[in-house]
């Protein structure tokens, strides 16, 4: 069966309720940014997420990236000031329901169109603000606290654009997906963190192999969320987990060099998985 291409981005904006030209242009800019930053994540969203939710998912991803950049980029001495300025802009926009920053205006549009609670954005911002201070780097307790404070709230933001992903059961199950993804991301970026003197996982001797095993266990547990999700959201979440499985295999192959070399997401294997999932999803929709 021939692969059916996804809806044009113009069509997804129509279905997402994004009609005003300035806001549409902002959402287009956001999509291009996510495509540049995270090609597999962009492809998974465009190929497998419900069309009416795609602009909103990409908007929330770009918002999370901007928040992380404000917290972690640039000279360390100025980070608290830069983050507080961004945090003030975000919280003011939420309170006033308006924003001069086009990206924050798009965020407000996404919240209004999807019904995603403002409080979930606030919880994520609280977690990122807490990360500016002391963090128990390099310990399992510190890692788990980070997942609770930042990774899980982020996962809830990206999934919560669908009302069916806001139930208590789904929220609880997504914690495993957040832990798996965060552990795999930490292992992939371990070399950079070690060079910065801020490793987020125990990584000496046998600890590193243990961390890889824990990532595999968490990734296996994370699949328990799939039966709890709305049917139309299952393909994109399945792809998210499958791409992280590919990334974990790359981490396993690079294990002896993890403290020296960053592990990039294998792009072509990820795209093959996503295209196969798109074909299967299309066939299921037509049957």
C-alpha positions in Angstrom: 0.0 0.0 0.0 1.3 3.5 -0.9 2.2 5.7 2.0 -0.5 8.4 2.5 1.2 11.7 3.3 0.1 13.7 6.3 -2.3 16.6 6.0 -0.5 19.8 4.9 0.5 22.1 7.8 -2.0 24.6 6.5 -4.7 22.1 6.9 -3.6 21.2 10.4 -3.7 24.9 11.4 -7.3 25.0 10.1 -8.3 22.0 12.1 -6.5 23.3 15.2 -8.6 26.4 15.1 -5.7 28.7 14.2 -7.2 31.2 11.8 -5.7 34.7 12.4 -2.8 35.3 10.0 -0.2 36.6 12.5 -0.8 33.6 14.8 -0.7 31.2 11.9 2.7 32.6 10.9 3.9 32.1 14.5 2.8 28.5 14.5 4.6 28.0 11.2 7.8 29.5 12.6 7.4 27.2 15.6 7.0 24.1 13.4 10.2 25.0 11.5 12.1 25.4 14.8 11.0 22.0 16.2 11.9 20.4 12.8 15.4 21.8 13.1 15.9 21.0 16.8 14.3 17.5 17.0 13.7 16.0 13.5 12.4 12.6 14.9 10.0 14.3 17.4 8.8 16.6 14.6 8.3 13.7 12.2 6.5 11.6 14.9 4.1 14.5 15.5 3.4 15.2 11.8 3.0 11.6 10.8 1.1 10.1 13.7 -0.5 12.8 16.0 -4.1 13.8 15.3 -4.0 16.6 12.7 -6.0 19.0 14.9 -3.5 18.6 17.7 -0.2 18.8 15.8 0.3 22.6 15.9 -0.5 22.6 19.6 2.0 19.8 20.4 4.7 21.5 18.5 3.9 24.8 20.2 4.3 23.2 23.7 7.5 21.5 22.7 8.9 24.9 21.5 7.8 26.5 24.7 9.5 23.8 26.8 12.7 24.3 24.8 12.6 28.1 25.3 12.1 27.6 29.0 15.0 25.1 29.2 17.2 27.5 27.2 16.4 30.3 29.6 17.4 28.1 32.5 20.5 26.3 31.2 22.1 28.4 28.4 24.6 31.2 28.4 27.0 32.2 31.1 26.1 30.5 34.4 26.2 33.8 36.4 23.4 35.3 34.4 21.1 32.3 34.2 18.9 33.1 37.2 18.2 36.6 35.9 17.4 35.4 32.4 15.2 32.6 33.7 13.3 34.9 36.1 12.7 37.4 33.2 11.2 34.6 31.1 9.3 33.2 34.0 7.8 36.6 34.7 6.7 37.0 31.0 5.1 33.5 31.1 3.2 34.0 34.3 2.1 37.5 33.3 0.8 36.2 30.0 -1.1 33.4 31.8 -2.7 35.9 34.2 -3.5 38.6 31.6 -4.5 36.2 28.8 -2.4 38.3 26.4 1.3 38.5 25.4 3.5 40.8 23.3 5.8 37.8 22.6 4.3 36.0 19.6 5.5 32.6 21.0 3.6 33.2 24.3 0.6 34.4 22.4 0.6 31.1 20.5 1.0 29.3 23.9 -2.1 31.1 25.2 -4.0 30.1 22.0 -3.0 26.5 22.4 -4.2 26.5 26.1 -7.5 28.1 25.1 -8.1 25.8 22.2 -7.2 22.5 23.9 -8.4 23.2 27.4 -5.0 22.3 28.8 -5.0 23.7 32.4 -2.8 26.8 33.0 -1.8 25.1 36.3 0.1 22.4 34.4 2.2 25.1 32.8 2.7 26.6 36.2 3.8 23.3 37.6 6.4 22.9 34.8 7.7 26.4 35.4 7.9 25.7 39.2 10.0 22.6 38.4 12.4 24.5 36.1 12.7 27.3 38.7 13.7 24.7 41.3 16.4 23.4 39.0 18.2 26.7 39.1 19.2 26.1 42.7 20.8 23.1 44.3 20.3 19.7 42.7 21.6 16.4 44.0 23.6 15.7 40.9 24.9 12.2 40.3 22.6 10.3 42.7 19.5 8.2 42.0 17.5 10.2 44.5 18.4 13.4 42.7 17.5 11.9 39.4 14.1 10.7 40.6 13.4 14.2 42.1 14.2 15.8 38.8 11.8 13.4 37.0 9.0 14.4 39.5 9.8 18.1 39.3 10.5 18.6 35.6 10.3 15.5 33.3 6.8 14.3 34.3 5.2 17.8 34.2 6.7 18.2 30.7 5.3 14.9 29.6 1.9 15.9 30.9 2.1 19.2 28.9 2.9 17.5 25.6 0.3 14.7 26.1 -2.4 16.8 27.8 -3.4 18.6 24.6 -5.8 15.6 24.3 -8.4 15.7 27.1 -8.3 11.9 27.3 -4.7 12.1 28.4 -5.6 14.1 31.5 -7.2 11.3 33.5 -5.7 10.2 36.8 -4.7 6.8 35.4 -3.0 8.3 32.4 -1.2 11.0 34.4 0.1 8.3 36.8 1.2 6.0 34.0 3.0 8.7 32.1 5.4 9.0 35.0 7.2 5.8 33.8 7.4 7.2 30.2 8.9 10.4 31.6 11.5 8.5 33.7 12.5 6.3 30.7 12.9 9.2 28.4 14.8 11.3 30.9 17.2 8.4 31.8 17.9 7.7 28.2 18.4 11.4 27.5 20.8 11.7 30.4 22.8 8.7 29.3 23.0 10.2 25.7 24.2 13.5 27.0 26.4 12.1 29.8 29.7 13.2 28.2 28.6 16.8 28.0 27.4 16.7 31.7 30.6 15.1 32.9 32.6 17.8 31.1 30.5 20.4 32.8 31.0 18.7 36.2 27.2 18.1 36.6 26.5 14.5 35.7 22.9 13.7 36.5 23.3 9.9 37.0 25.7 7.7 38.8 28.2 6.6 36.1 31.4 5.2 37.6 32.3 1.5 36.9 29.4 -0.8 37.0 27.0 2.0 37.8 26.9 2.9 34.1 25.8 -0.6 33.0 23.2 -0.5 35.8 21.8 2.8 34.5 21.4 1.4 31.0 19.5 -1.6 32.5 17.3 0.7 34.5 16.5 2.7 31.4 15.4 -0.5 29.7 13.2 -1.5 32.6 11.5 1.9 32.7 11.0 1.8 29.0 9.3 -1.5 29.3 7.1 -0.3 32.1 6.2 2.8 30.1 4.2 0.7 27.6 1.6 0.1 30.2 0.2 3.6 29.4 -0.8 2.6 25.8 -4.0 0.8 26.7 -5.1 3.7 28.8 -4.8 6.3 26.1 -7.4 7.5 23.6 -7.1 5.4 20.5 -6.1 8.3 18.3 -3.2 9.2 20.6 -1.7 5.7 20.8 0.3 5.8 17.5 2.3 8.9 18.5 3.0 7.7 22.0 4.0 4.3 20.7 6.4 6.0 18.3 7.8 8.1 21.1 8.6 5.0 23.0 9.9 3.2 19.9 12.3 6.0 19.1 13.6 6.0 22.6 14.2 2.3 22.3 16.3 3.0 19.2 18.2 5.6 21.2 18.8 3.2 24.1 20.3 0.7 21.7 22.7 3.4 20.5 23.6 4.1 24.1 24.2 0.4 24.7 26.6 0.3 21.7 28.4 3.4 22.9 28.6 2.3 26.6 32.4 2.2 26.8 32.6 5.8 25.4 29.5 7.4 27.1 31.6 9.6 29.4 33.6 10.9 26.4 31.2 11.1 23.4 27.6 12.4 23.2 25.2 9.9 21.6 23.0 11.4 18.9 19.5 10.0 18.0 20.0 7.6 15.0 18.0 9.6 12.5 17.4 7.0 9.6 16.4 4.1 11.9 14.0 6.4 13.7 12.5 7.7 10.5 12.0 4.1 9.2 10.1 3.2 12.4 7.9 6.3 12.0 7.2 5.7 8.4 6.3 2.1 9.1 4.0 3.3 11.9 2.4 5.8 9.6 1.7 3.1 7.0 0.2 0.8 9.6 -1.9 3.6 11.1 -3.2 4.6 7.6 -4.1 1.0 6.8 -5.9 0.7 10.1 -7.9 3.8 9.4 -8.9 2.6 6.0 -9.9 -1.0 7.0 
